[in-house]
Amino acid sequence: MNLIVSAIGQGFLWGLLGLGLFLSFRIMNTTDMTVEGTFPLGAAVSVSLIVQGTNPFLATLAAFVAGVLAGLVTALLITKGKIPSLLAGILTMTGIYSIDLMVMGKSNVSLLGKKTIYSLAFLQKLPQYFDSVVAGTILMVLVTCDLIWFLSTDFGQAFIATGDNPQMAKSQGISPQQMTVAGLMISNGLVGLCGAVVAQSNGYADVNMGMGTRTIVIALASIIISEVVFRNLGLASRLFAVGLGSIIYRLLLLAVLQVGLSSSNLNLISSLVLAACMMLPQVEEKLRLKQTFMKGLKHD
């Protein structure tokens, strides 16, 4: 039972990562590898500030700002430097690694004995692992509601229109460059926030957290699984579904580990789960066409 509760709690926390990538990947149609660096950056900034005595909530906010700045760098490389989005993200991600080392002063920093956002009195009274479930739920609801509000504003609608059709948006007086900058800043801000809350939940920050495409695979899994399981949803419902997709992904990994497979195979398992979810709609479409064809033969 504790393992399931822990998986649900981690699912909610990592769901913030899925929301961040949803903005760039689904709405802006941009391949942004910056998230591979923004996640550990958020962790490094928040943990380092907490160790130095900063209020954990201010440290978490600082992690969001750090993510915003990382997104700004990538956006400027794309819009001003005319560098392809994939390469721009890789360049920023690579540079962030050195920044993480400068921020932490070493490759790993522990929060042992330090107060975090999970040190609130009402969270401490909860059963084991329920603190991450409650904190994750609160964060997911707040962030998702804020995103829904943002996307319903005129600026948010321009943001969506740019992702759908940049040329049409430009003809309507919308600046695609400005929307790209804003989108990547908000997206990476959420990823930095996710890095902060996950690091505080784990009790440490490591310079290699989420590196090696693991971060982007987790985020993509949250998005793809939510779209496969919860179909034909509006934008607001899709945003909420991302958090549920993250939980399902965590539970799938837990189930696989319970079968007896080694945790060293998690990256392989994650890739297989993601590939299967991405292929499922095509498989179902082929089966549907086959059934229709067979019914037509029987009717004839």
C-alpha positions in Angstrom: 0.0 0.0 0.0 2.8 2.4 0.9 4.4 1.8 -2.5 1.1 2.7 -4.3 0.7 5.9 -2.2 4.3 6.9 -2.9 3.8 6.3 -6.6 0.6 8.4 -6.7 2.4 11.2 -4.8 5.4 11.1 -7.2 3.0 11.0 -10.1 1.4 14.3 -9.0 4.8 16.0 -8.4 6.2 14.8 -11.7 2.9 15.9 -13.4 4.2 19.4 -13.3 6.9 18.3 -15.7 4.2 17.0 -18.1 2.4 20.3 -17.9 5.5 22.2 -18.7 6.3 20.1 -21.8 2.6 20.1 -22.8 2.9 23.9 -23.4 5.9 23.6 -25.7 5.3 20.2 -27.3 1.5 20.2 -27.8 0.5 23.8 -27.9 3.5 25.5 -29.4 4.6 22.4 -31.5 8.2 23.0 -30.5 10.7 20.3 -29.7 12.4 21.7 -26.6 15.3 19.7 -25.0 15.9 22.5 -22.5 13.8 20.6 -20.0 16.6 18.1 -19.6 18.7 20.9 -18.0 15.9 23.0 -16.5 14.8 20.2 -14.2 18.1 19.7 -12.4 18.6 23.5 -12.5 15.4 24.0 -10.5 16.5 21.3 -8.0 20.0 22.8 -7.7 18.7 26.4 -7.1 16.0 25.4 -4.5 18.2 23.0 -2.5 21.2 25.3 -2.5 19.1 28.2 -1.2 17.4 26.1 1.4 20.8 24.9 2.7 21.8 28.5 3.0 18.8 29.3 5.2 16.3 30.6 2.6 12.6 30.0 3.2 11.7 26.8 1.2 8.8 28.5 -0.5 11.0 31.4 -1.7 13.6 28.9 -2.8 10.9 27.0 -4.8 9.8 30.3 -6.4 13.5 31.0 -7.2 13.6 27.6 -9.0 10.7 28.7 -11.1 12.4 31.9 -12.0 15.6 30.0 -12.9 13.6 27.8 -15.2 12.0 30.9 -16.8 15.5 32.4 -17.5 16.6 29.1 -19.0 13.6 29.1 -21.3 14.4 32.7 -22.2 17.9 31.7 -23.3 16.6 29.0 -25.6 13.9 31.2 -27.0 16.4 33.9 -27.8 18.6 31.4 -29.5 15.6 30.3 -31.6 14.1 33.7 -32.4 17.2 36.0 -32.6 19.9 33.5 -33.3 17.8 31.6 -35.8 19.0 28.3 -34.4 16.7 25.3 -34.8 14.7 24.6 -31.7 16.1 21.2 -31.1 19.7 22.4 -31.3 19.0 25.5 -29.2 17.5 23.4 -26.4 20.6 21.1 -26.5 22.9 24.0 -26.3 21.1 25.5 -23.3 20.8 22.1 -21.6 24.6 21.6 -22.0 25.4 25.0 -20.6 23.1 24.5 -17.6 25.1 21.5 -16.4 28.0 23.8 -15.6 25.7 26.4 -14.0 24.3 23.6 -11.7 27.8 22.8 -10.5 28.5 26.5 -9.8 25.2 26.9 -8.0 25.7 23.8 -5.7 29.5 23.9 -5.5 29.6 20.2 -5.9 27.7 17.4 -7.7 25.3 16.5 -4.9 23.7 18.5 -2.0 21.6 17.0 0.8 18.7 18.5 2.6 19.2 16.4 5.7 17.9 18.3 8.7 16.6 21.2 6.7 13.1 22.5 6.4 11.3 22.0 3.1 7.8 22.8 1.7 6.9 19.4 3.2 7.8 20.5 6.7 4.4 22.3 7.2 2.7 21.1 10.3 -0.4 19.7 8.6 1.7 17.7 6.2 3.8 16.3 9.0 0.7 14.9 10.7 -0.2 12.8 7.6 0.6 9.1 7.3 3.9 8.2 5.6 4.1 9.3 1.9 0.7 11.1 2.1 2.6 14.4 2.4 3.7 14.2 -1.3 0.2 13.2 -2.4 -1.5 16.2 -0.7 1.3 18.6 -1.6 1.3 17.3 -5.2 -2.4 17.5 -5.5 -2.5 21.1 -4.3 0.3 22.1 -6.6 -1.2 20.4 -9.7 -4.6 21.9 -9.1 -3.2 25.4 -8.5 -0.8 25.3 -11.5 -3.5 23.7 -13.8 -6.1 26.3 -12.9 -3.6 29.1 -13.5 -2.8 27.7 -16.9 -6.4 27.4 -17.8 -6.9 31.0 -16.8 -3.9 32.1 -18.8 -4.9 30.2 -21.9 -8.4 31.8 -21.7 -7.0 35.3 -21.9 -6.4 37.2 -25.1 -2.7 36.6 -24.8 -3.3 32.9 -24.1 -5.5 32.6 -27.2 -2.8 34.3 -29.3 -0.4 31.8 -27.8 -2.6 28.9 -28.9 -3.2 30.4 -32.3 0.5 30.7 -32.9 1.0 27.0 -32.2 -1.8 26.0 -34.5 -0.8 28.2 -37.5 2.1 30.7 -37.1 1.5 32.3 -40.5 -2.2 32.8 -39.9 -1.4 34.2 -36.4 1.1 36.6 -38.0 -1.5 37.8 -40.4 -3.8 38.6 -37.5 -1.1 40.9 -36.0 0.3 38.3 -33.5 4.1 38.1 -33.2 5.1 34.4 -33.4 8.5 35.3 -31.9 7.0 36.9 -28.8 4.7 33.9 -28.4 7.7 31.5 -28.7 9.6 33.5 -26.1 6.6 33.5 -23.7 5.8 29.9 -24.2 9.3 28.6 -23.6 9.7 30.8 -20.5 6.5 29.5 -18.9 7.1 25.9 -20.0 10.6 25.8 -18.5 9.5 27.7 -15.4 7.1 24.9 -14.7 9.9 22.3 -15.3 12.2 24.2 -12.9 9.3 24.2 -10.3 9.0 20.5 -10.8 12.7 20.0 -10.2 12.4 22.0 -6.9 9.5 20.1 -5.4 10.9 16.7 -6.5 14.3 17.5 -5.0 12.7 18.5 -1.7 10.6 15.3 -1.7 13.7 13.2 -2.3 15.8 15.2 0.2 18.7 16.1 -2.2 19.7 17.6 -5.5 22.1 16.0 -7.9 23.7 17.5 -11.0 22.6 14.4 -13.0 19.0 14.4 -12.0 16.9 13.5 -15.0 19.7 13.6 -17.4 20.1 11.3 -20.4 16.6 12.0 -21.9 15.0 10.5 -18.8 13.2 13.8 -18.0 11.7 14.3 -21.4 10.6 10.6 -21.6 8.8 11.0 -18.3 7.1 14.2 -19.4 6.1 12.7 -22.8 4.8 9.6 -21.1 2.5 11.7 -18.9 1.2 13.5 -22.0 0.8 10.5 -24.3 -0.7 8.2 -21.7 -3.3 10.9 -20.7 -4.2 11.3 -24.4 -4.6 7.5 -24.9 -6.6 6.8 -21.7 -8.7 10.0 -21.7 -9.8 10.9 -25.2 -11.9 13.6 -26.8 -11.3 16.1 -24.1 -11.3 19.9 -24.2 -8.1 21.8 -23.5 -8.9 22.4 -19.8 -9.7 18.7 -19.2 -6.5 17.7 -21.1 -4.4 19.7 -18.8 -5.9 18.0 -15.7 -5.5 14.6 -17.5 -1.7 15.1 -17.7 -1.4 14.8 -14.0 -3.5 11.6 -14.1 -1.3 10.3 -17.0 1.8 10.9 -14.8 0.2 8.8 -12.0 -0.7 6.0 -14.4 2.9 6.0 -15.7 4.3 5.7 -12.1 1.9 2.9 -11.3 2.9 1.0 -14.5 6.5 1.3 -13.5 5.7 0.1 -10.0 3.8 -2.9 -11.5 6.8 -3.8 -13.7 9.2 -3.6 -10.8 6.9 -5.8 -8.7 7.0 -8.4 -11.4 10.7 -8.8 -10.7 12.5 -6.7 -13.3 15.6 -4.8 -12.1 15.4 -1.1 -11.5 18.4 -0.7 -13.8 16.1 -1.4 -16.7 13.8 1.5 -15.9 14.9 3.6 -18.9 14.3 0.7 -21.2 10.9 0.0 -19.6 10.0 3.7 -19.8 10.8 3.8 -23.5 8.8 0.6 -24.2 5.8 1.9 -22.3 5.9 5.2 -24.2 6.4 3.6 -27.6 3.4 1.2 -26.9 1.2 4.1 -25.9 2.1 6.1 -29.0 1.4 3.2 -31.3 -1.9 2.2 -29.6 -4.1 4.7 -31.6 -2.7 3.4 -34.9 -3.2 -0.2 -33.9 -6.8 0.5 -32.8 -7.4 2.3 -36.1 -6.1 -0.6 -38.1 -8.3 -3.1 -36.1 -11.3 -0.8 -36.6 -10.7 -0.7 -40.3 -10.3 -4.5 -40.4 -13.5 -5.0 -38.5 -15.4 -2.7 -40.9 -13.9 -4.6 -43.8 -15.0 -8.0 -42.4 -18.5 -6.7 -41.7 -18.7 -5.5 -45.3 -17.7 -8.9 -46.6 -20.3 -10.6 -44.4 -23.0 -8.2 -45.6 -22.1 -8.9 -49.2 
